[in-house]
Amino acid sequence: MIVDTTLLLICAQTMLFASVAGLLGVFVFLRSQSLVGDTISHASLPGIMAAFLLTRSAHPLLLLFGGALSGLCGIQLISYVSRTTKIKYDAILGIVLSVFFGFGIVLMTVAQKVAGEQQAVINKFLFGSASTILYSDFFVMIGIALLVFVTVGLLFKEFSLFIFDPLLSQSVGYPTKLFDLLLNLLLIATIVVGLQTVGVILMSTMLVAPAAAARQWVFRIKPMIALAVFIAVCSSLSGVLISGSVDQMPTGPIIVVILSCVVFISVFCAAKVQNLFMRVVQ
């Protein structure tokens, strides 16, 4: 019974995170900022390690707060450098990602030496460990999911216009800077909470892959969001079940492999299926 309850908790946490990642991933993908999610996840690592080293506590909320603060610093640094220099945006993302991740690895090496019995908690943020999820983590994920769904639901029209035409959005009086900050904050919160499931290195796939696959099949934003969420949830559930049935099989990498297969199939088959459907209809 304990095993069943634990597996149910892992499935619920992973599917909930996948639904939020699938939703926000569509906005990231349509804004052509796919590398932003990867940068935020890597930038959060030094904050997590610093929070542990300063407090010697592995409490999830404390570590996640440190990660969120570090991720926000990374986003602000990207914004500042892009405004004040002539460096291209993708180069800035690459530089910030490398610098923060390198600093995070250094702090992680130090943390592992003093972690003792808490070392497993530290290590899971790099590659993820869904099997170590606690009820407190699940409740935090519920709060983040509600925040994301309610915010996007209330501002869906405004967000959609901002994503597809920022200049038009600004001309009609929408606070585009506020929308950009709000989307980034929601993205940071989702990424930091999801690090325990898939880890820093694999996070970008959870954000980009469902949206990339959905984009091959549909062209409107609402169906794209629905399909991306469906793909993310089904892939995550499949990964958890496969990982639970095979010894020493990590959950995060399995989910990423499944998502990669879905993207590969969508890229090469979507157009052919659509053409076949049009011929049948005609």
Secondary structure, DSSP 8 states (H G I E B T S, - for coil): -HHHHHHHHHHHHHHHHHHHHHHHHHHHHHTT-HHHHHHHHHHHHHHHHHHHHHH----HHHHHHHHHHHHHHHHHHHHHHHHHS---HHHHHHHHHHHHHHHHHHHHHHHHHHHGGGHHHHHHHHH--GGG--HHHHHHHHHHHHHHHHHHHHTHHHHHHHHH-HHHHHHTT--HHHHHHHHHHHHHHHHHHHHHHHHHHHHHHHHHHHHHHHHTT--SHHHHHHHHHHHHHHHHHHHHHHHHHSTT--HHHHHHHHHHHHHHHHHHHHHHHHHHHHHHH-
